[in-house]
Amino acid sequence: MKLYALSDHPSAPCLLLTFKGTSIMLDCGLDMTSLQHYLPLTLVPSSRLAKLPPWQPLMDKSSDKILRNELRECGGRIFVDSDLELCIPEIPLINLEHVDTILISNYHCMLALPFITEFSDFRGSIYATEPTITIGNMLMEELVEFIDRVPKRKRSVFWKSGDIRKLLPSPLKEVAHLSSWRACYSKRDIQSCISKIKPAAFSEKLSLFGALQLSPLSSGYCLGSCNWTIKSQFEKVSYISGSSLLTTHSTPISQEPLKNSDVVIFTGITQTPAHNPDSMLGEFCSTLALTIKNGGNVLVPCYPSGVLYDLFECLAGYMDKMGLGQTPFFFISPVAEMSLDYSQILSEWLCEAKQSKSYLPEPPFPHADLIKESWLKHFPSIHGEFTNQFKSPCVVFTGHPSLRMGDAVHFMEIWGKNGNNTVIFIEPDFPYLDALAPFQPLPMKAVYCPIDTALTYQQSNKMIKELEPRQLVVPERYLSPPLTMPTYTDLVIECEPAPVPFKRGQVLDLAVKRKTEKIKISEELAEELTPSEVKPGQVFATVMGELTVKDNQYTIEKFTNTSKLPFSVATQNRKGNLEPGEVDSETLEGPILKKHLYGNLNIEDFVLNLAKHGITDIKVEDSASGCIVHLQADDALIQIEEGSTHIFSVAGNEPLRRKLRDILVTCLPKF
C-alpha cells in the first residue's frame, strides 16, 4: 500500500492511495494561498493601484522593461500585477489515467477537481454527498465569476525565472511550487466536471470493482461533509478530513465506524488553534454592533456558505437585543439566492434540532424570516438593484475572503478611507495581514475573528486515542508547533506508535501487508469434502478445484475439464481401458488423499534430525523474516521463513538437497 502526497495544504488536501490493485484519490483541494502575492482585481479602475510604482531589480535596463508591468510595490511588499493564478495539486507525480476513483470529503476540498476531469486523461468515478456537489458547484461558479468579470488580459511569467526570483524580496522570493500555478478554469469546465460526480449518502456502501467497499460517514464540519472508510475483507483504511465535534447546523460526526483501522489518514485540523470559535463569535457580534453604533459600516469577506448560515442566526438575535434591529444586512454573491434557498431544503443533512423544524413545518434556518422582514437582502452583485436599496450604516457579507477579487475589493476601496468603518475577517483560510497588504495605508479598522469549527489539536489527539489506529499518517506540519506560535508545544499531534508524516511530493509505503484473501467454495465442491480430525477440536480437509476470479471475488469450483487437473491420471484400471477424458475415482483417490503437511518448522527438532543423519557442522542465525541454517562442511544454506523454505547448495549437490528436503519434511506435522 502506497500513499502519494499531492498537496502541501492540510486544509486543501489531495492524496492518492494505492490499495489492493486500485488507485483512489482522496480529495482534490485547491491551494489559494498564491492569491496573497497578487494585486486585487477591482470592479472599477483604481487610480491608487495604477499609481503604485513598478518594482525594478538592480539589473540591466532591458530586464527593467520586461518586469515593469509585472511587479508593483505597495507598503514595502512586492505584488504581481496580472491575472490571478492558483496552485493545483502535484499532478505530474501520478498517471491520472490509472486513477480509479476520487472521494470528496467536503465542498472546500473539491475546487481543483475541474483541473483533473477536464485537463487530463482521468476516466474514473467521483463520489461526494449531494450538498457537497451542489455547494461545491456554487463555490466554483463564484470563483470563476469573480475572476472573469475583471480580466487583466495579461499573464506575468518573467518574474518566475530563477535569475529574477533570487533578487526578489520576501515573501515573494520564498514562493514554492510555481510550476503548479495555473489560471482558473471556465464555467463550461465546471458544468462538465459536476456532471461526472455521483452522489453518495452517509453510510452508503459503494463497491470499487468488488475489491473494496467505500463508505462516507458524517464528519460534522459542514453541510454534507464526510470522512471515508475504505475496506477490504481483512483491512481497513480511514480517511479523516475536516471534522468537527461542535454543535452546528450539520449532522454530528460519526466516529464508531472509524475505530480499529489499520491506517488512519488524518487532515483538516483547525487552521487557527489560538482562537476559540465561541469566543470569536462573541467578539464578532460585539465589534459589529459597536461599529454600527458609531455610524460606521461593516464588511465581512466570506464564502457564500458554511458558517455564514450560523452567523445570520446569531447576529440577528444579538442585534435585536442591542436595539439595532433596523440595521440592514446585505449578502452579495453571484450565488447568494441559490445558497440561501438550497440551505432550507437539506433537512436530512442537518442536525436533529434543525431537522425537527422541517416537520412543523418551519424553515430550518431563520434567514428565511429575515428575508421576509427585509432585514436580510441578497444580490448577485453591487450593480443594479443593490444601488437602489443600499443604505448606511449597514453590514455587507460578500466575497472573496482573500480580498483579491469579488465585491469585497470594491468595498475596501470605498470604505477603507473612513476610520469609522470596520472589516471583520471570519474565514481562517487567509492571514488577514496578507489580505490587507495591498490596501495599505488603511484608516479603516480591521478585526480578526476567525471562526474555524474544525477539530483542535487537543480534540484530535483525544479522538486518535479513541480510534486506536495501527498506523497514523498526518501532514508533516502537524508534528511541530505552528510557525506563528513556536512555543506552544501542545499544538502537535502525538500518539503511539509515532505518526508517519507526509509532505507534498512524497510517496509513503504504509504498514499494511495483505496476507489473507477470502475465497468461497462452490456448493458442488463443498459436498465432496472429507474432513479429517488432526487433533481434538481441529478438523482439516484438502480442497482441489478450479480457482475463478470475477469482480475481484474468488471462488474455488469443481473441475469441469479433466485436462486442467494438476497431475497426470492413469488411463487404465482393474476393469480395463477408460474412455477418453474419463477419470477413475479409485485412481484419483491416491493423489488426492495423500499425506498433507501443515504448521511451522521447529528449528531444534530440525537440527537434531540433521545430526541423526550425520550432518553435525551446523550454525543457526536469526534473520529479519525467520532464520538461516548454515551447513558449513557441506557448503549449503537453508533459509527458513514463515510459509516458505529455500535450500541452497553452492556446489550444486542435488542428492544433498533432496536429503535435506526429506529430513525437513519429517519434522513437519501432517495428516
Buried (B, 14 or more C-beta within 10 A) or exposed (E): BEBBBBBBBBBBBBBBBBBBEBBBBBBBBBBBBBBBBBBBBBBEEBEEBEEBEBBBBEEEEEBBEBBBEBBBBBEEBBBBBBBBBBBBBBBEBBEBEBBBBBBBBBBBBBBBBBBBBBBBEBEBBBBBBBBBBBBBBBBBBBBBBBBEBBEBEEEBEEBBEEEBBEBBEEEBEEBEBBEBBBEBBBEEBBBBBBEBBEBBBBEEEBEBEEBBBBBBBBBBBBBBBBBBBBBBBEBBBBBBBBBBBBEBBBBBBBBEBBEEBBBBBBBBBBBBBEBBBEEBBBBBBBBBBBBBEEEBBBBBBBBBBBBBBBBBBBBBEBBEEBEBEEBBBBBBBBBBBBBBEBBBEBBEBBBEEBBEBBEEEBBBBBBBEBBEEEBBBBBBBBEEEBEEEBEEBBBBBBBBBBBBBBBBBBBBBEBBEBEBBBBBBBBBBBBBEBBBBBBEEBEBBBBBBBBBBBBBBEBBBEBBEEBEBBBBBBBBBBBEBBEEEEEEEEBBBBBEEEBBBBEBBBEBEBEBEEEEEEEEBBEEBBEEEEEEEBEEEEEEEEEBBBEEEEEBEEBBBBBEEEEEBEEEBEEEEEEEEBEEEEBBEEBBEEEEEEEBEEEEBEBEEBBEBBEEEEBEEBEBEEEEEBBBBBBEEBEBBBBBEEEEBEBEBEEEBEEBBEBBEEBBEEBBEEB
